[in-house]
Amino acid sequence: MPDARSAYAELLTRSKKRSVFGSLGSLLGWDQRTYMPKAGSAHRSDQLALVAGMSHEMATDPRIGELLAIAEASDLVNDPLSDAAVNLREWRRGYDQATKLPQALVEALSRTSSKAYDVWVEARKANDFAAFRPFLEEMVKLCREKADALGWKEQRYDALLDLYEPDAKTREVQALFEPLQRELAGLIRRIVATGKRAEPGILENDYPVAVQETFCAESARAIGFDFDAGRLDVTTHPFCSTIGPGDVRLTTRYDPRCAWSALYGTLHEAGHGLYNQGLDPEHRGTPRGASVSLGIHESQSRMWENLVGRSRAFWQFFLPRAQAAFPVLKGKSLDAMVFAANESKPSLIRVEADEATYNLHIILRFRLEIDLIEGRLQPADVPGAWKSTMKELLGVDVPDDRRGCLQDVHWSGASFGYFPTYALGNLYASQFLEQAKSEIGDLDPMFAKGEFRPLLDWLRLKIHRPGKTRRAGPLCQHLTGKPLSHQPLMRHLNAKLGALYNL
């Protein structure tokens, strides 16, 4: 029988080995969504299922339970914020979750997800929900089984939400979203009533894709993304994938008529990438060297995309560079560019939505997911429910499923419970940035000169390097002295949009 420190050392070795093995699945998934030929889909599904199954075997080895019990009974956990205690806490959580899931279910989820992704890509192109519907039905069925296997007390959706935002409860998120929805609705009504629109020729014009590629890469580099340890590629639905230390991969998509969806998509994924590049390499392969949660991860992407990337100070620095890259912007004023970057209006596509309306897109998906998982909504009825809820929340008529319920990749990947973390990320980002400004000082003069490092250094010190030392709620309380609230985001939106729309 090993002593506590020997047990902990063996757990460290196992954790790092599982991390390396899991990165193989990340690489396969990145390749599937970027360069893999269509004909490789079936084999890739088998590959991913095999990796998922073997990874599950490693994570559920009874030896891990024995080692955990020994280490947890020692003085290694006396300080709950020590590296050892943090790792043991998170290993226990992961082990308990993994051992509740049958390997057959894990493999079925992986295999079905791989097939569903390729079907979703084609169904989205063809506006063919009927083609995707059987896979959505299977995903909902499997995710309900997963939730039941994991266990839940209040409602089934809690078990899935907890996978992405540990310790979060559906009712708590609903309580955060209710005042947010109410206040956003009022703000959006006032904005729409002004009738003010962006100056023609900025949001839509001729923006050569090759030039966009260079401009997007330069923008990511400017805010601190290290291209010696990462890359930027093209995909249908942008994402960031970390293959391992020194290998963080961003993706975006380009529209030759609009450069800004690619720019802000790149800044968003670069925010994720900065977080991953900022994790402590000394602790790689362990919870202490991993990100806190999806909500905290989204706080980083949304901060760089919106709070920084849509600020007046950002465009003071970037407008001359944009004008040099895109001649159609010559003569456009800073005021016109800032307004265009922040124009607010209800729209169909989540990833192209402005700051004010974006959270309503998330609330729509959150509501539908809960109803799907709780059995109050059948997959066949999703298109209709999507259209009616979009009308209710945003006042928008959805003309087709391609721009409706087929627009997002997440359900093809069984990522139920993921969507609310986007809005949580917006809330965390605003609260964190308020705190950063109180500690660093006025960041706008720095941004206007292209100095983004002070903010990045603060994020590295406070959020990136500590890894999972604290979970999301305690981290927010620790950094800001307050629990998560919708108020900082509303202060930000009311101040910025109020000025732009003369409200």
N, C-alpha and C positions, 0 to 999 in steps of 0.2 A: 504494500500500500504506500503510494508516494506521500511525502509531506506536502504542506500547502504550497510552498514555493516551487517544488518540482511539478505539482499539479498545474500551477499557474503557467509555468514555463511550457509545459506540454500543450496547454490550451492556446498559448500564443503561437506556437508552431502550427497547430491545426488551423487556427484562424487565418494566418498568413497563407497557408497552403490553399484553403478554400477560396480566399480572395483571388489568388492567381488563377485558380481553376475557373472561378466565376467570370473572370475577365475574358475567357475564351468565348463564353456566351455573349458578352458585350460586343466582342469583335464580330462574331457571326451576325448579330442583330444589326450592327452598324452597316456591315457589308450588304445585308439583305435590303436595307432601305436606301442604299446609295448606288452600288455598282453591280450587284448580282444580276445575271441574266434571268429573265422570266422563267425560263425552262428549269432553272435550278430550285424552284420553289419547293417541290415535294421533298427533294433530298435535304434541303435546308431545314425543313420542318422536322425531319427525322434527326438531323444533327442537333438541333436545339432541344428536342425532347430528350435525347440521350444525355446532353450536358445538364439539363434541368434535373433529370432523374439521378444522375451520379452526384450532382451537387447536393441534392436532397439526402442521398445516402450518407454523404460525408457529414451533413449538418445534424443528422439524427442518430449518429453512432452512439450507442448506450454509454460508451466510454466517456463521452463529453459530460453526460449527466453525473457520472461518478466523480470526475475531476472537479466539476463545478461544486458539488456538495462538499468536497474536501476544502477547496479554496474559500468558499463562502463561510465556512465555520472558523476561519482564521482571522488574525488581525489585519489581513490585507484589505478588509472592508471597513476598518475602523473610521477612516476618513472617506466619506461617500463621494468626494470629489477628486480623490487620488486617481492616478492613471489605472491602477489595478482594480479599484472598486468600480470605476466607470466601465471598464472592459467586462468585468464579471457581471455587472448589472445588465449590460446589453447582450452579452453572450447568453445569459439565462433567459432573457426575453426571446431571443432568436431560437434557442433550443426548445423552449416550451411551445413556441408557435410551430416550429418545424415538425416536432414529434406529434402534433395534433393532426397534421395533414397526411393523408395516405399518399404513398409514392405514386400510385396509379392516377390520383387526382392531379398531382403536380405535373406529371407527364402529359396528361390529357389537356391541361390548361396550356402548356407550352406548345404542344402539337397543334391544337386548335387555333391558338393565337397566331402561330406562324402562317397557317393556311388562311386565316381570316384577314390578315394584313394584305395579302396579295389580292384577295377577293374585294376588299374594301377599296384598294387603289383603283381597280377597274370599275367597280360599282359607282364610285364617286365620279369618275370621268364620264360614265354613261348615264348618270342620274337614275340609277337602277336600284332602288331600295330592295326590291324583291330578291335580287341576287344576293344581297348581304343579309337579308332577314334570317335565314336559317342559322347563320353563324352568330348573329346577335342573340338568337334564341338559345343557342348552345352556350354562349358566353354567360348569359344571365343565369342559366341553369347551373353551370359550373361554379360561378361566383357565389351563388346562394349556398351550394354545397360547401364551398370553401369557408364561408362565414359561419355556417353551422358547425363545421369541424373545429374552427378556431374557438367558437363559443361567444356568446353575447348575453347581456342581461336586459337592456332596455329595448333595443331594436337591432335587427340583423345588420343593418348598414353600419352600425358602430364597429363591427369586427373588420370591415373592409377599410373604413376611414382610418382606423388605428394602424393599419399597415403603412400608411403614408404619413400620418400625423399622430405619432404615438401619444396615447393618453387622451386624445381628443374625443369628444362625444358629439353625436349628431345634434342633440338638443342645444349644446353649448355653441356650436357653429351657427345653428339657426338663430340663436339669441343675438349673436354678433351681426348676422346678415339682415335681420329684420329692420333695425334702425338705419342700417346702411342703405337698404333698398328704398326705404321711405324718403330719406334725405336726398338720395341720388335722383329719385323720380321728380322731386320738386326742382332740383337744380337743372335737370335736363329739360323740364317743361319751360323754365325761364329762358334757357338758352335757345330752344327751338323758336320761342316767341319773338326773339330778336330778328330772326331771318338773316343774320349775318353769315356770310360764306367766305371761304378762302379766295384769295386773288387767283383768277384763272392762270393756268400755265405752270403752276407749281406742283400741285398734287398729281396732275396728269399731263404728260408731255412725252417727248422722245428721249428716253433714257437708255442708251445702249447697254446691253447686258454686260459686255466685256468691261466697260468703264465702271459699272456698278460693282462688279466683282473686286476690282482694285480698290474702289472707294470704301466698300464694306470692310475689306481686310485692313485697310489703313485705319478705319474708325475703331475696329476691335483692338488693333495694336496700340492706338492712342490711349485707350482707357486702361491698358495694362496687360492685355492678353499676350502670352508668350508663344509666338509661332514656332519657336525652336522646340516647344513642348506641346504643339497642337497643330491643327489644320482646319480649313474651312471648305466644305463641299456642298453639293446641291442635293436636295431631296424633295419629295412631295409635301411632307409635313415636317417643318424644321424641328430639330432636337439637338441636344448635346449628349455625347456619349464619352465616358471616361473608360478607356481601355486599361489604363494603369498609370503609375507614376511616370510623368513625362510624355503622356500620350492622351491628350484631351481633344476630342474631335467635335467641331461645330458644323452645323449644316444650316442652310437657308434656301430660299427660292426667289427667283427673279421674275419681275414683270417688266417688259420693255417699255410699258407706258407709265409705270410708277416706280420710282427708285426707292420710295420711303418704306414700303412694306419689307423690302429686303434689308434696308439699313436697320430698321427697328427690330426686325427678326434677328439680325446678326447681333445687335447690341444685347438683345434678350438672351440669346444663347451664349454670348460672350460673358454675360453676368454669371450664368451657370458655370462656364468654363473657368472664370476667375476664382470662384469658390473652390472648385476642384483642384485648381493649380495652387491654391493657397493652403490646402490641408497640410498638416505637419508630416513631412516625409519620415520622420523618426518613428511615427506610429502607423505607417501604412499597413494595410491589411488587418487593422484592428478597429473596434468602434471608436477608440480615442483619436484615430486618424480619419474618421469618416464624418460626413455631413450630418446635421442634426435631424432634419426632417424635410419633407417636400415643401412644407410651408416656408421654412427658413430658406431653403434653396430658391424658392420662387421670390422671396424677398430680395435676393441678390440680383436675379435676372430683371425683375420689375423695377428695381431701383436704378439700374444702369440704363434700361430701356426708356423709362418714363421720367423719373424724378431728376435724373441727370440728362438723359438724351433729348428730352423735349423742353429743357429749360432754355431761357433766353441766353444765359451765360454760355451754354454749350454751343448755341448757334452763333454767338459772337465769335467763337473760335473757328467753328466749322463752316460757316457760310462762305468765306473767301475760298476755302478749299473745294466746297461743293460747286461754286461758280466756275472755278478753274477746271473741274472735272466735267461739268455739264453746262455748256455754253447757253442753254435755254434759260438758265437762271441769272444770266448777266442782267443787271439793272433791277433785280428783285431786292427789295429792302429787307433789312433785318426784321422789322415789324411784320412784314408780309410773310416771311419765312417762319417766324415763331408762331404766328396765328395758324398757318397751314399745318405746322407740326402738331398743333393742339386743337384743331377744329373738332368740335364735338357735335355729333349727330347720330341718331339711331341708325344702325346698319345691320347687315345680315351676318357678316363673317367675324367670328370671335377674334382671330389672330390679327385682324386689321382694325378692330374696334379702338376707339379713343379711350382715354383714361376714365372718363366719367361713365360711359356706357358699358365698358368691359365687364365690370363686376355683375351687371345684370345678365350678361351672357352666362357667367359662371353660376349665378343663382338659378337660372333656367335649367342648366344641366344637373345641378345639385338636386333640384326638386324632382326631375325626371328619374335620376338614378335611384333616389330613395324609393320612389314609387315602383320602379322596376324590381329592385331587390326585395322590397317588402311585399310584392305581388299585387299591388294596386294598379299597376300598368302592365299590359302585355306588350312584348316587343312589336307585334304586328300593328299596334296602335301608336307607336312612337312618332311616325310622321305627323299624324293629326295632333297629338299632344304637343309636339314641338311647335307647330304652327300657332296653336291657340295660346300657348304660353309666351311665345315671342310677341304675339299681338298684345297680350296683357302687359308684359314688362316693358317692351320697347316700342309698341305701337307700329310694328313693322309687319307687312304681309310677306310671307315666305313663298316665293314663286315655284320652287322646286326643291327636291330633297338634296340635290348636290350642294345647294347653298343653305340647306337646313340640317337635317339630322345626319347627313353623310359627311359633313365638312371636317369632323375631327377624327383623328386616328385612334383615340384612347380606347373606345369600346372594342375595337378589333383586337386590342392587346390585353383585354380583360382588366383594364385599369379602372375598375369601379372603386370610387373612394378617392381618386386622384384629383378630380376637377375642383373641389372646394379649396384645395391647397393653393390654387392660383389667386383666389380672392384673399385668402389668409396671407399670402405673400405680399399683396398690395398693402394690407393693413400693417404687417410687420415692417415692410420697407419704409413706410411713412413715419412710423414710430421710431425706428432706428435712425433715420436720417435727421429727424428733429434732435435726437440725442447727440448724434455726431456733430451737428452744427453747434450745439451748446458746449461741446468739449473742444472742438477744433477752431471754431469761429466761422465767419462768413465764407462759405465755400464758393460763392458765385464769382468773385474776382479771380479765384484760382482756376475755375473752369474756363473763364473767358480767356485765359492765357494758355489753355491746354494743359493745366496742371491738375491731373486727376489722381495723382499718387497719394496726396494726403488723405483723401477719402478711402482709397484702396488700402492704405496702411492701417487706418482705423478699423476697417472691416476685417483685415487679416488678423489684427491683434485681438479684437473683441469676439469675432464670430468664426473665422476660418480656422485659425490655428488651434483653438480649444477643442475642435471636433465635437464629439457627443458628450462632453463633460456635463453639460446641462441639456435637458430636453427643451422643447420650444417654449412652453409657457414659463418655466423657471428662468430660461435665458432672457426672455423679454422682461420679466420682472427684475432680474439682476442688472440688466443693462440700462433700463429706463426708469426703474423704480415704480413701474405701474404694470398692471395686467394688460393684455392686448385689448385695444379699443378701436372702434371705427372713427373716432374723432380726429386723430392726426391726419388721416387720409382726407376727411372732409374739410379740415382746415386748409390743407394743401390745395384741394380742388376749388374750394370757394374763393381762395385768394387768387389763384392763377386764372381760372376761368372767369371769375368776377371782373378782373381787370381787362381781360381780352374781350369780353362781351358787354362791358359797361353795365354790369348788373347792379 
